[in-house]
């Protein structure tokens, strides 16, 4: 719906409804703007989840994955 269509629709309202509409619009205009999302640096994720891999030998893990691939249909 365009602004012009909204204005046309507002003209069909009673005086009381127009006042309510104006009050609601003013309330919306006065709402604080949401802060833009903070940009993240990929390097902030370094080390995240490291505890999951504690005690796991990387080469054994890779070998296990590769052996599972051999058994796929």
PQR file with spaces between the fields and no chain letter, atoms N, CA, C, O and H, PARSE charges and radii, in Angstrom:
ATOM       1  N    UNK     1       0.851   -1.175    0.000 -0.4000 1.5000
ATOM       2  CA   UNK     1       0.000    0.000    0.000 -0.0000 2.0000
ATOM       3  C    UNK     1       0.897    1.238    0.000  0.5500 1.7000
ATOM       4  O    UNK     1       1.841    1.325    0.785 -0.5500 1.4000
ATOM       5  N    UNK     2       0.605    2.178   -0.866 -0.4000 1.5000
ATOM       6  CA   UNK     2       1.401    3.400   -0.945 -0.0000 2.0000
ATOM       7  C    UNK     2       0.950    4.399    0.122  0.5500 1.7000
ATOM       8  O    UNK     2      -0.108    4.245    0.733 -0.5500 1.4000
ATOM       9  H    UNK     2      -0.162    2.107   -1.504  0.4000 1.0000
ATOM      10  N    UNK     3       1.766    5.409    0.326 -0.4000 1.5000
ATOM      11  CA   UNK     3       1.416    6.470    1.281 -0.0000 2.0000
ATOM      12  C    UNK     3       0.123    7.155    0.834  0.5500 1.7000
ATOM      13  O    UNK     3      -0.750    7.452    1.650 -0.5500 1.4000
ATOM      14  H    UNK     3       2.625    5.533   -0.170  0.4000 1.0000
ATOM      15  N    UNK     4       0.016    7.399   -0.459 -0.4000 1.5000
ATOM      16  CA   UNK     4      -1.175    8.059   -0.984 -0.0000 2.0000
ATOM      17  C    UNK     4      -2.428    7.231   -0.695  0.5500 1.7000
ATOM      18  O    UNK     4      -3.472    7.779   -0.340 -0.5500 1.4000
ATOM      19  H    UNK     4       0.725    7.158   -1.122  0.4000 1.0000
ATOM      20  N    UNK     5      -2.319    5.924   -0.847 -0.4000 1.5000
ATOM      21  CA   UNK     5      -3.453    5.044   -0.545 -0.0000 2.0000
ATOM      22  C    UNK     5      -3.777    5.070    0.949  0.5500 1.7000
ATOM      23  O    UNK     5      -4.947    5.014    1.330 -0.5500 1.4000
ATOM      24  H    UNK     5      -1.471    5.480   -1.135  0.4000 1.0000
ATOM      25  N    UNK     6      -2.776    5.153    1.773 -0.4000 1.5000
ATOM      26  CA   UNK     6      -3.003    5.236    3.221 -0.0000 2.0000
ATOM      27  C    UNK     6      -3.717    6.528    3.588  0.5500 1.7000
ATOM      28  O    UNK     6      -4.601    6.540    4.445 -0.5500 1.4000
ATOM      29  H    UNK     6      -1.826    5.198    1.464  0.4000 1.0000
ATOM      30  N    UNK     7      -3.328    7.609    2.934 -0.4000 1.5000
ATOM      31  CA   UNK     7      -3.979    8.901    3.196 -0.0000 2.0000
ATOM      32  C    UNK     7      -5.442    8.834    2.769  0.5500 1.7000
ATOM      33  O    UNK     7      -6.322    9.318    3.482 -0.5500 1.4000
ATOM      34  H    UNK     7      -2.610    7.598    2.238  0.4000 1.0000
ATOM      35  N    UNK     8      -5.701    8.243    1.620 -0.4000 1.5000
ATOM      36  CA   UNK     8      -7.082    8.086    1.155 -0.0000 2.0000
ATOM      37  C    UNK     8      -7.890    7.257    2.152  0.5500 1.7000
ATOM      38  O    UNK     8      -9.037    7.582    2.457 -0.5500 1.4000
ATOM      39  H    UNK     8      -4.986    7.850    1.041  0.4000 1.0000
ATOM      40  N    UNK     9      -7.286    6.198    2.650 -0.4000 1.5000
ATOM      41  CA   UNK     9      -7.959    5.335    3.634 -0.0000 2.0000
ATOM      42  C    UNK     9      -8.220    6.107    4.927  0.5500 1.7000
ATOM      43  O    UNK     9      -9.274    5.951    5.544 -0.5500 1.4000
ATOM      44  H    UNK     9      -6.353    5.934    2.402  0.4000 1.0000
ATOM      45  N    UNK    10      -7.262    6.935    5.334 -0.4000 1.5000
ATOM      46  CA   UNK    10      -7.428    7.714    6.565 -0.0000 2.0000
ATOM      47  C    UNK    10      -8.587    8.697    6.451  0.5500 1.7000
ATOM      48  O    UNK    10      -9.242    9.005    7.447 -0.5500 1.4000
ATOM      49  H    UNK    10      -6.406    7.061    4.833  0.4000 1.0000
ATOM      50  N    UNK    11      -8.837    9.180    5.266 -0.4000 1.5000
ATOM      51  CA   UNK    11      -9.944   10.129    5.049 -0.0000 2.0000
ATOM      52  C    UNK    11     -11.303    9.483    5.298  0.5500 1.7000
ATOM      53  O    UNK    11     -12.292   10.181    5.525 -0.5500 1.4000
ATOM      54  H    UNK    11      -8.306    8.930    4.457  0.4000 1.0000
ATOM      55  N    UNK    12     -11.355    8.152    5.255 -0.4000 1.5000
ATOM      56  CA   UNK    12     -12.628    7.464    5.490 -0.0000 2.0000
ATOM      57  C    UNK    12     -12.907    7.268    6.980  0.5500 1.7000
ATOM      58  O    UNK    12     -13.996    6.834    7.356 -0.5500 1.4000
ATOM      59  H    UNK    12     -10.552    7.585    5.070  0.4000 1.0000
ATOM      60  N    UNK    13     -11.929    7.585    7.824 -0.4000 1.5000
ATOM      61  CA   UNK    13     -12.065    7.384    9.262 -0.0000 2.0000
ATOM      62  C    UNK    13     -12.849    8.521    9.902  0.5500 1.7000
ATOM      63  O    UNK    13     -12.932    9.626    9.366 -0.5500 1.4000
ATOM      64  H    UNK    13     -11.044    7.938    7.519  0.4000 1.0000
ATOM      65  N    UNK    14     -13.420    8.217   11.063 -0.4000 1.5000
ATOM      66  CA   UNK    14     -14.084    9.272   11.842 -0.0000 2.0000
ATOM      67  C    UNK    14     -13.013   10.160   12.456  0.5500 1.7000
ATOM      68  O    UNK    14     -11.834    9.809   12.466 -0.5500 1.4000
ATOM      69  H    UNK    14     -13.352    7.319   11.498  0.4000 1.0000
ATOM      70  N    UNK    15     -13.430   11.309   12.966 -0.4000 1.5000
ATOM      71  CA   UNK    15     -12.489   12.241   13.592 -0.0000 2.0000
ATOM      72  C    UNK    15     -11.763   11.557   14.744  0.5500 1.7000
ATOM      73  O    UNK    15     -10.553   11.722   14.902 -0.5500 1.4000
ATOM      74  H    UNK    15     -14.388   11.594   12.958  0.4000 1.0000
ATOM      75  N    UNK    16     -12.487   10.799   15.540 -0.4000 1.5000
ATOM      76  CA   UNK    16     -11.865   10.113   16.690 -0.0000 2.0000
ATOM      77  C    UNK    16     -10.841    9.079   16.208  0.5500 1.7000
ATOM      78  O    UNK    16      -9.760    8.954   16.783 -0.5500 1.4000
ATOM      79  H    UNK    16     -13.470   10.665   15.412  0.4000 1.0000
ATOM      80  N    UNK    17     -11.185    8.352   15.167 -0.4000 1.5000
ATOM      81  CA   UNK    17     -10.252    7.351   14.627 -0.0000 2.0000
ATOM      82  C    UNK    17      -9.007    8.019   14.036  0.5500 1.7000
ATOM      83  O    UNK    17      -7.903    7.488   14.150 -0.5500 1.4000
ATOM      84  H    UNK    17     -12.063    8.453   14.700  0.4000 1.0000
ATOM      85  N    UNK    18      -9.186    9.175   13.411 -0.4000 1.5000
ATOM      86  CA   UNK    18      -8.038    9.925   12.876 -0.0000 2.0000
ATOM      87  C    UNK    18      -7.108   10.359   14.004  0.5500 1.7000
ATOM      88  O    UNK    18      -5.886   10.287   13.878 -0.5500 1.4000
ATOM      89  H    UNK    18     -10.084    9.607   13.319  0.4000 1.0000
ATOM      90  N    UNK    19      -7.699   10.807   15.104 -0.4000 1.5000
ATOM      91  CA   UNK    19      -6.884   11.210   16.262 -0.0000 2.0000
ATOM      92  C    UNK    19      -6.091   10.025   16.802  0.5500 1.7000
ATOM      93  O    UNK    19      -4.914   10.156   17.139 -0.5500 1.4000
ATOM      94  H    UNK    19      -8.692   10.865   15.206  0.4000 1.0000
ATOM      95  N    UNK    20      -6.744    8.873   16.880 -0.4000 1.5000
ATOM      96  CA   UNK    20      -6.045    7.665   17.342 -0.0000 2.0000
ATOM      97  C    UNK    20      -4.913    7.299   16.389  0.5500 1.7000
ATOM      98  O    UNK    20      -3.826    6.915   16.822 -0.5500 1.4000
ATOM      99  H    UNK    20      -7.699    8.766   16.606  0.4000 1.0000
ATOM     100  N    UNK    21      -5.175    7.421   15.094 -0.4000 1.5000
ATOM     101  CA   UNK    21      -4.157    7.123   14.093 -0.0000 2.0000
ATOM     102  C    UNK    21      -2.971    8.069   14.225  0.5500 1.7000
ATOM     103  O    UNK    21      -1.818    7.639   14.188 -0.5500 1.4000
ATOM     104  H    UNK    21      -6.058    7.733   14.743  0.4000 1.0000
ATOM     105  N    UNK    22      -3.257    9.356   14.377 -0.4000 1.5000
ATOM     106  CA   UNK    22      -2.181   10.339   14.525 -0.0000 2.0000
ATOM     107  C    UNK    22      -1.365   10.046   15.766  0.5500 1.7000
ATOM     108  O    UNK    22      -0.136   10.103   15.728 -0.5500 1.4000
ATOM     109  H    UNK    22      -4.193    9.705   14.407  0.4000 1.0000
ATOM     110  N    UNK    23      -2.039    9.730   16.880 -0.4000 1.5000
ATOM     111  CA   UNK    23      -1.313    9.424   18.121 -0.0000 2.0000
ATOM     112  C    UNK    23      -0.419    8.200   17.925  0.5500 1.7000
ATOM     113  O    UNK    23       0.728    8.186   18.372 -0.5500 1.4000
ATOM     114  H    UNK    23      -3.037    9.684   16.911  0.4000 1.0000
ATOM     115  N    UNK    24      -0.946    7.176   17.259 -0.4000 1.5000
ATOM     116  CA   UNK    24      -0.150    5.968   17.029 -0.0000 2.0000
ATOM     117  C    UNK    24       1.056    6.278   16.147  0.5500 1.7000
ATOM     118  O    UNK    24       2.152    5.777   16.397 -0.5500 1.4000
ATOM     119  H    UNK    24      -1.878    7.187   16.897  0.4000 1.0000
ATOM     120  N    UNK    25       0.863    7.095   15.124 -0.4000 1.5000
ATOM     121  CA   UNK    25       1.979    7.465   14.249 -0.0000 2.0000
ATOM     122  C    UNK    25       3.039    8.274   14.991  0.5500 1.7000
ATOM     123  O    UNK    25       4.237    8.066   14.798 -0.5500 1.4000
ATOM     124  H    UNK    25      -0.027    7.502   14.920  0.4000 1.0000
ATOM     125  N    UNK    26       2.594    9.194   15.837 -0.4000 1.5000
ATOM     126  CA   UNK    26       3.550    9.982   16.629 -0.0000 2.0000
ATOM     127  C    UNK    26       4.331    9.068   17.570  0.5500 1.7000
ATOM     128  O    UNK    26       5.539    9.231   17.737 -0.5500 1.4000
ATOM     129  H    UNK    26       1.621    9.363   15.995  0.4000 1.0000
ATOM     130  N    UNK    27       3.645    8.112   18.180 -0.4000 1.5000
ATOM     131  CA   UNK    27       4.336    7.158   19.062 -0.0000 2.0000
ATOM     132  C    UNK    27       5.391    6.370   18.294  0.5500 1.7000
ATOM     133  O    UNK    27       6.490    6.133   18.795 -0.5500 1.4000
ATOM     134  H    UNK    27       2.663    7.980   18.044  0.4000 1.0000
ATOM     135  N    UNK    28       5.045    5.966   17.071 -0.4000 1.5000
ATOM     136  CA   UNK    28       5.993    5.210   16.252 -0.0000 2.0000
ATOM     137  C    UNK    28       7.206    6.070   15.906  0.5500 1.7000
ATOM     138  O    UNK    28       8.344    5.607   15.974 -0.5500 1.4000
ATOM     139  H    UNK    28       4.152    6.159   16.664  0.4000 1.0000
ATOM     140  N    UNK    29       6.952    7.327   15.535 -0.4000 1.5000
ATOM     141  CA   UNK    29       8.047    8.228   15.167 -0.0000 2.0000
ATOM     142  C    UNK    29       8.978    8.462   16.359  0.5500 1.7000
ATOM     143  O    UNK    29      10.188    8.609   16.186 -0.5500 1.4000
ATOM     144  H    UNK    29       6.027    7.703   15.481  0.4000 1.0000
ATOM     145  N    UNK    30       8.416    8.496   17.557 -0.4000 1.5000
ATOM     146  CA   UNK    30       9.223    8.772   18.749 -0.0000 2.0000
ATOM     147  C    UNK    30       9.928    7.549   19.326  0.5500 1.7000
ATOM     148  O    UNK    30      10.705    7.673   20.272 -0.5500 1.4000
ATOM     149  H    UNK    30       7.434    8.377   17.697  0.4000 1.0000
ATOM     150  N    UNK    31       9.665    6.367   18.764 -0.4000 1.5000
ATOM     151  CA   UNK    31      10.356    5.171   19.244 -0.0000 2.0000
ATOM     152  C    UNK    31      11.838    5.276   18.900  0.5500 1.7000
ATOM     153  O    UNK    31      12.202    5.741   17.820 -0.5500 1.4000
ATOM     154  H    UNK    31       9.034    6.266   17.995  0.4000 1.0000
ATOM     155  N    UNK    32      12.685    4.840   19.826 -0.4000 1.5000
ATOM     156  CA   UNK    32      14.117    4.878   19.506 -0.0000 2.0000
ATOM     157  C    UNK    32      14.423    3.901   18.376  0.5500 1.7000
ATOM     158  O    UNK    32      13.836    2.823   18.279 -0.5500 1.4000
ATOM     159  H    UNK    32      12.389    4.463   20.703  0.4000 1.0000
ATOM     160  N    UNK    33      15.351    4.308   17.535 -0.4000 1.5000
ATOM     161  CA   UNK    33      15.740    3.429   16.431 -0.0000 2.0000
ATOM     162  C    UNK    33      16.549    2.267   16.971  0.5500 1.7000
ATOM     163  O    UNK    33      17.340    2.415   17.903 -0.5500 1.4000
ATOM     164  H    UNK    33      15.828    5.183   17.614  0.4000 1.0000
ATOM     165  N    UNK    34      16.336    1.121   16.374 -0.4000 1.5000
ATOM     166  CA   UNK    34      17.102   -0.055   16.771 -0.0000 2.0000
ATOM     167  C    UNK    34      18.555    0.162   16.349  0.5500 1.7000
ATOM     168  O    UNK    34      18.836    0.661   15.260 -0.5500 1.4000
ATOM     169  H    UNK    34      15.693    1.001   15.617  0.4000 1.0000
ATOM     170  N    UNK    35      19.452   -0.219   17.223 -0.4000 1.5000
ATOM     171  CA   UNK    35      20.869   -0.087   16.906 -0.0000 2.0000
ATOM     172  C    UNK    35      21.218   -1.049   15.775  0.5500 1.7000
ATOM     173  O    UNK    35      20.757   -2.190   15.755 -0.5500 1.4000
ATOM     174  H    UNK    35      19.224   -0.624   18.109  0.4000 1.0000
ATOM     175  N    UNK    36      22.024   -0.586   14.847 -0.4000 1.5000
ATOM     176  CA   UNK    36      22.400   -1.503   13.771 -0.0000 2.0000
ATOM     177  C    UNK    36      23.203   -2.662   14.335  0.5500 1.7000
ATOM     178  O    UNK    36      23.963   -2.480   15.286 -0.5500 1.4000
ATOM     179  H    UNK    36      22.399    0.341   14.864  0.4000 1.0000
ATOM     180  N    UNK    37      23.048   -3.844   13.766 -0.4000 1.5000
ATOM     181  CA   UNK    37      23.790   -4.989   14.301 -0.0000 2.0000
ATOM     182  C    UNK    37      25.289   -4.746   14.211  0.5500 1.7000
ATOM     183  O    UNK    37      25.799   -4.228   13.217 -0.5500 1.4000
ATOM     184  H    UNK    37      22.431   -3.992   12.993  0.4000 1.0000
ATOM     185  N    UNK    38      25.971   -5.131   15.268 -0.4000 1.5000
ATOM     186  CA   UNK    38      27.413   -4.943   15.324 -0.0000 2.0000
ATOM     187  C    UNK    38      28.081   -5.878   14.321  0.5500 1.7000
ATOM     188  O    UNK    38      27.778   -7.069   14.262 -0.5500 1.4000
ATOM     189  H    UNK    38      25.556   -5.552   16.075  0.4000 1.0000
ATOM     190  N    UNK    39      28.995   -5.315   13.536 -0.4000 1.5000
ATOM     191  CA   UNK    39      29.737   -6.142   12.602 -0.0000 2.0000
ATOM     192  C    UNK    39      30.755   -6.948   13.390  0.5500 1.7000
ATOM     193  O    UNK    39      31.397   -6.435   14.306 -0.5500 1.4000
ATOM     194  H    UNK    39      29.242   -4.347   13.584  0.4000 1.0000
ATOM     195  N    UNK    40      30.892   -8.202   13.026 -0.4000 1.5000
ATOM     196  CA   UNK    40      31.804   -9.102   13.713 -0.0000 2.0000
ATOM     197  C    UNK    40      33.006   -9.403   12.840  0.5500 1.7000
ATOM     198  O    UNK    40      32.928   -9.403   11.611 -0.5500 1.4000
ATOM     199  H    UNK    40      30.370   -8.618   12.281  0.4000 1.0000
ATOM     200  N    UNK    41      34.105   -9.656   13.500 -0.4000 1.5000
ATOM     201  CA   UNK    41      35.315  -10.075   12.821 -0.0000 2.0000
ATOM     202  C    UNK    41      35.392  -11.589   12.958  0.5500 1.7000
ATOM     203  O    UNK    41      35.186  -12.128   14.046 -0.5500 1.4000
ATOM     204  H    UNK    41      34.169   -9.656   14.498  0.4000 1.0000
ATOM     205  N    UNK    42      35.681  -12.263   11.878 -0.4000 1.5000
ATOM     206  CA   UNK    42      35.758  -13.710   11.890 -0.0000 2.0000
ATOM     207  C    UNK    42      36.781  -14.205   12.908  0.5500 1.7000
ATOM     208  O    UNK    42      36.622  -15.290   13.467 -0.5500 1.4000
ATOM     209  H    UNK    42      35.848  -11.825   10.994  0.4000 1.0000
ATOM     210  N    UNK    43      37.813  -13.432   13.148 -0.4000 1.5000
ATOM     211  CA   UNK    43      38.856  -13.847   14.089 -0.0000 2.0000
ATOM     212  C    UNK    43      38.345  -13.925   15.531  0.5500 1.7000
ATOM     213  O    UNK    43      38.986  -14.545   16.380 -0.5500 1.4000
ATOM     214  H    UNK    43      37.943  -12.551   12.693  0.4000 1.0000
ATOM     215  N    UNK    44      37.198  -13.303   15.811 -0.4000 1.5000
ATOM     216  CA   UNK    44      36.617  -13.395   17.151 -0.0000 2.0000
ATOM     217  C    UNK    44      36.196  -14.824   17.485  0.5500 1.7000
ATOM     218  O    UNK    44      36.038  -15.168   18.657 -0.5500 1.4000
ATOM     219  H    UNK    44      36.678  -12.799   15.122  0.4000 1.0000
ATOM     220  N    UNK    45      36.016  -15.646   16.473 -0.4000 1.5000
ATOM     221  CA   UNK    45      35.575  -17.020   16.685 -0.0000 2.0000
ATOM     222  C    UNK    45      36.735  -17.975   16.945  0.5500 1.7000
ATOM     223  O    UNK    45      36.518  -19.154   17.224 -0.5500 1.4000
ATOM     224  H    UNK    45      36.144  -15.367   15.521  0.4000 1.0000
ATOM     225  N    UNK    46      37.955  -17.476   16.857 -0.4000 1.5000
ATOM     226  CA   UNK    46      39.127  -18.339   17.048 -0.0000 2.0000
ATOM     227  C    UNK    46      39.059  -19.015   18.412  0.5500 1.7000
ATOM     228  O    UNK    46      38.864  -18.354   19.432 -0.5500 1.4000
ATOM     229  H    UNK    46      38.131  -16.518   16.630  0.4000 1.0000
ATOM     230  N    UNK    47      39.219  -20.330   18.426 -0.4000 1.5000
ATOM     231  CA   UNK    47      39.234  -21.097   19.668 -0.0000 2.0000
ATOM     232  C    UNK    47      37.860  -21.457   20.198  0.5500 1.7000
ATOM     233  O    UNK    47      37.756  -22.205   21.170 -0.5500 1.4000
ATOM     234  H    UNK    47      39.377  -20.867   17.598  0.4000 1.0000
ATOM     235  N    UNK    48      36.810  -20.948   19.588 -0.4000 1.5000
ATOM     236  CA   UNK    48      35.454  -21.235   20.052 -0.0000 2.0000
ATOM     237  C    UNK    48      35.143  -22.716   19.844  0.5500 1.7000
ATOM     238  O    UNK    48      35.298  -23.228   18.736 -0.5500 1.4000
ATOM     239  H    UNK    48      36.894  -20.341   18.798  0.4000 1.0000
ATOM     240  N    UNK    49      34.716  -23.393   20.873 -0.4000 1.5000
ATOM     241  CA   UNK    49      34.389  -24.805   20.793 -0.0000 2.0000
ATOM     242  C    UNK    49      35.585  -25.728   20.905  0.5500 1.7000
ATOM     243  O    UNK    49      35.473  -26.928   20.652 -0.5500 1.4000
ATOM     244  H    UNK    49      34.591  -22.977   21.774  0.4000 1.0000
ATOM     245  N    UNK    50      36.735  -25.175   21.282 -0.4000 1.5000
ATOM     246  CA   UNK    50      37.950  -25.993   21.371 -0.0000 2.0000
ATOM     247  C    UNK    50      37.782  -27.147   22.357  0.5500 1.7000
ATOM     248  O    UNK    50      38.389  -28.204   22.187 -0.5500 1.4000
ATOM     249  H    UNK    50      36.826  -24.201   21.487  0.4000 1.0000
ATOM     250  N    UNK    51      36.961  -26.946   23.385 -0.4000 1.5000
ATOM     251  CA   UNK    51      36.786  -27.989   24.412 -0.0000 2.0000
ATOM     252  C    UNK    51      36.149  -29.255   23.840  0.5500 1.7000
ATOM     253  O    UNK    51      36.321  -30.340   24.396 -0.5500 1.4000
ATOM     254  H    UNK    51      36.468  -26.087   23.523  0.4000 1.0000
ATOM     255  N    UNK    52      35.425  -29.126   22.748 -0.4000 1.5000
ATOM     256  CA   UNK    52      34.784  -30.285   22.119 -0.0000 2.0000
ATOM     257  C    UNK    52      35.831  -31.270   21.606  0.5500 1.7000
ATOM     258  O    UNK    52      35.611  -32.481   21.601 -0.5500 1.4000
ATOM     259  H    UNK    52      35.286  -28.245   22.297  0.4000 1.0000
ATOM     260  N    UNK    53      36.963  -30.740   21.177 -0.4000 1.5000
ATOM     261  CA   UNK    53      37.989  -31.567   20.547 -0.0000 2.0000
ATOM     262  C    UNK    53      39.060  -32.041   21.527  0.5500 1.7000
ATOM     263  O    UNK    53      40.009  -32.714   21.125 -0.5500 1.4000
ATOM     264  H    UNK    53      37.142  -29.756   21.181  0.4000 1.0000
ATOM     265  N    UNK    54      38.918  -31.695   22.810 -0.4000 1.5000
ATOM     266  CA   UNK    54      39.914  -32.121   23.798 -0.0000 2.0000
ATOM     267  C    UNK    54      39.991  -33.642   23.850  0.5500 1.7000
ATOM     268  O    UNK    54      38.967  -34.322   23.911 -0.5500 1.4000
ATOM     269  H    UNK    54      38.147  -31.148   23.136  0.4000 1.0000
ATOM     270  N    UNK    55      41.202  -34.166   23.826 -0.4000 1.5000
ATOM     271  CA   UNK    55      41.413  -35.600   23.939 -0.0000 2.0000
ATOM     272  C    UNK    55      41.178  -36.382   22.654  0.5500 1.7000
ATOM     273  O    UNK    55      41.224  -37.612   22.656 -0.5500 1.4000
ATOM     274  H    UNK    55      42.035  -33.614   23.777  0.4000 1.0000
ATOM     275  N    UNK    56      40.929  -35.682   21.571 -0.4000 1.5000
ATOM     276  CA   UNK    56      40.698  -36.370   20.298 -0.0000 2.0000
ATOM     277  C    UNK    56      41.912  -36.151   19.406  0.5500 1.7000
ATOM     278  O    UNK    56      42.333  -35.020   19.164 -0.5500 1.4000
ATOM     279  H    UNK    56      40.891  -34.683   21.570  0.4000 1.0000
ATOM     280  N    UNK    57      42.462  -37.259   18.926 -0.4000 1.5000
ATOM     281  CA   UNK    57      43.610  -37.177   18.027 -0.0000 2.0000
ATOM     282  C    UNK    57      43.101  -36.834   16.631  0.5500 1.7000
ATOM     283  O    UNK    57      42.278  -37.566   16.081 -0.5500 1.4000
ATOM     284  H    UNK    57      42.120  -38.178   19.124  0.4000 1.0000
ATOM     285  N    UNK    58      43.574  -35.738   16.054 -0.4000 1.5000
ATOM     286  CA   UNK    58      43.059  -35.317   14.744 -0.0000 2.0000
ATOM     287  C    UNK    58      43.227  -36.374   13.660  0.5500 1.7000
ATOM     288  O    UNK    58      42.314  -36.583   12.861 -0.5500 1.4000
ATOM     289  H    UNK    58      44.243  -35.144   16.502  0.4000 1.0000
ATOM     290  N    UNK    59      44.374  -37.043   13.619 -0.4000 1.5000
ATOM     291  CA   UNK    59      44.599  -38.031   12.565 -0.0000 2.0000
ATOM     292  C    UNK    59      43.682  -39.236   12.727  0.5500 1.7000
ATOM     293  O    UNK    59      43.175  -39.771   11.742 -0.5500 1.4000
ATOM     294  H    UNK    59      45.115  -36.873   14.268  0.4000 1.0000
ATOM     295  N    UNK    60      43.471  -39.663   13.967 -0.4000 1.5000
ATOM     296  CA   UNK    60      42.549  -40.780   14.196 -0.0000 2.0000
ATOM     297  C    UNK    60      41.128  -40.396   13.780  0.5500 1.7000
ATOM     298  O    UNK    60      40.396  -41.209   13.216 -0.5500 1.4000
ATOM     299  H    UNK    60      43.883  -39.228   14.768  0.4000 1.0000
ATOM     300  N    UNK    61      40.752  -39.161   14.061 -0.4000 1.5000
ATOM     301  CA   UNK    61      39.415  -38.694   13.694 -0.0000 2.0000
ATOM     302  C    UNK    61      39.243  -38.724   12.175  0.5500 1.7000
ATOM     303  O    UNK    61      38.228  -39.207   11.671 -0.5500 1.4000
ATOM     304  H    UNK    61      41.347  -38.500   14.518  0.4000 1.0000
ATOM     305  N    UNK    62      40.233  -38.211   11.450 -0.4000 1.5000
ATOM     306  CA   UNK    62      40.165  -38.193    9.993 -0.0000 2.0000
ATOM     307  C    UNK    62      40.135  -39.616    9.449  0.5500 1.7000
ATOM     308  O    UNK    62      39.379  -39.918    8.526 -0.5500 1.4000
ATOM     309  H    UNK    62      41.057  -37.819   11.860  0.4000 1.0000
ATOM     310  N    UNK    63      40.952  -40.482   10.018 -0.4000 1.5000
ATOM     311  CA   UNK    63      40.974  -41.878    9.570 -0.0000 2.0000
ATOM     312  C    UNK    63      39.604  -42.539    9.760  0.5500 1.7000
ATOM     313  O    UNK    63      39.139  -43.289    8.902 -0.5500 1.4000
ATOM     314  H    UNK    63      41.566  -40.237   10.768  0.4000 1.0000
ATOM     315  N    UNK    64      38.972  -42.250   10.891 -0.4000 1.5000
ATOM     316  CA   UNK    64      37.651  -42.817   11.173 -0.0000 2.0000
ATOM     317  C    UNK    64      36.630  -42.324   10.143  0.5500 1.7000
ATOM     318  O    UNK    64      35.830  -43.108    9.633 -0.5500 1.4000
ATOM     319  H    UNK    64      39.350  -41.641   11.589  0.4000 1.0000
ATOM     320  N    UNK    65      36.661  -41.029    9.844 -0.4000 1.5000
ATOM     321  CA   UNK    65      35.736  -40.491    8.842 -0.0000 2.0000
ATOM     322  C    UNK    65      35.951  -41.153    7.486  0.5500 1.7000
ATOM     323  O    UNK    65      34.995  -41.521    6.803 -0.5500 1.4000
ATOM     324  H    UNK    65      37.310  -40.392   10.258  0.4000 1.0000
ATOM     325  N    UNK    66      37.202  -41.300    7.110 -0.4000 1.5000
ATOM     326  CA   UNK    66      37.497  -41.899    5.808 -0.0000 2.0000
ATOM     327  C    UNK    66      37.042  -43.352    5.744  0.5500 1.7000
ATOM     328  O    UNK    66      36.575  -43.815    4.703 -0.5500 1.4000
ATOM     329  H    UNK    66      37.978  -41.001    7.665  0.4000 1.0000
ATOM     330  N    UNK    67      37.177  -44.074    6.859 -0.4000 1.5000
ATOM     331  CA   UNK    67      36.741  -45.471    6.854 -0.0000 2.0000
ATOM     332  C    UNK    67      35.221  -45.562    6.740  0.5500 1.7000
ATOM     333  O    UNK    67      34.701  -46.504    6.142 -0.5500 1.4000
ATOM     334  H    UNK    67      37.556  -43.698    7.705  0.4000 1.0000
ATOM     335  N    UNK    68      34.504  -44.590    7.311 -0.4000 1.5000
ATOM     336  CA   UNK    68      33.045  -44.563    7.181 -0.0000 2.0000
ATOM     337  C    UNK    68      32.636  -44.319    5.735  0.5500 1.7000
ATOM     338  O    UNK    68      31.621  -44.851    5.284 -0.5500 1.4000
ATOM     339  H    UNK    68      34.926  -43.825    7.797  0.4000 1.0000
ATOM     340  N    UNK    69      33.406  -43.528    5.007 -0.4000 1.5000
ATOM     341  CA   UNK    69      33.084  -43.250    3.609 -0.0000 2.0000
ATOM     342  C    UNK    69      33.180  -44.538    2.780  0.5500 1.7000
ATOM     343  O    UNK    69      32.415  -44.737    1.836 -0.5500 1.4000
ATOM     344  H    UNK    69      34.230  -43.096    5.373  0.4000 1.0000
ATOM     345  N    UNK    70      34.126  -45.404    3.144 -0.4000 1.5000
ATOM     346  CA   UNK    70      34.325  -46.643    2.395 -0.0000 2.0000
ATOM     347  C    UNK    70      33.132  -47.571    2.534  0.5500 1.7000
ATOM     348  O    UNK    70      32.902  -48.413    1.666 -0.5500 1.4000
ATOM     349  H    UNK    70      34.748  -45.242    3.910  0.4000 1.0000
ATOM     350  N    UNK    71      32.363  -47.433    3.619 -0.4000 1.5000
ATOM     351  CA   UNK    71      31.252  -48.355    3.891 -0.0000 2.0000
ATOM     352  C    UNK    71      29.892  -47.796    3.445  0.5500 1.7000
ATOM     353  O    UNK    71      28.854  -48.408    3.699 -0.5500 1.4000
ATOM     354  H    UNK    71      32.549  -46.749    4.325  0.4000 1.0000
ATOM     355  N    UNK    72      29.901  -46.658    2.794 -0.4000 1.5000
ATOM     356  CA   UNK    72      28.646  -46.077    2.309 -0.0000 2.0000
ATOM     357  C    UNK    72      28.184  -46.794    1.060  0.5500 1.7000
ATOM     358  O    UNK    72      29.008  -47.226    0.253 -0.5500 1.4000
ATOM     359  H    UNK    72      30.744  -46.161    2.588  0.4000 1.0000
ATOM     360  N    UNK    73      26.869  -46.929    0.886 -0.4000 1.5000
ATOM     361  CA   UNK    73      26.347  -47.591   -0.326 -0.0000 2.0000
ATOM     362  C    UNK    73      26.529  -46.735   -1.567  0.5500 1.7000
ATOM     363  O    UNK    73      26.145  -47.145   -2.662 -0.5500 1.4000
ATOM     364  H    UNK    73      26.200  -46.579    1.541  0.4000 1.0000
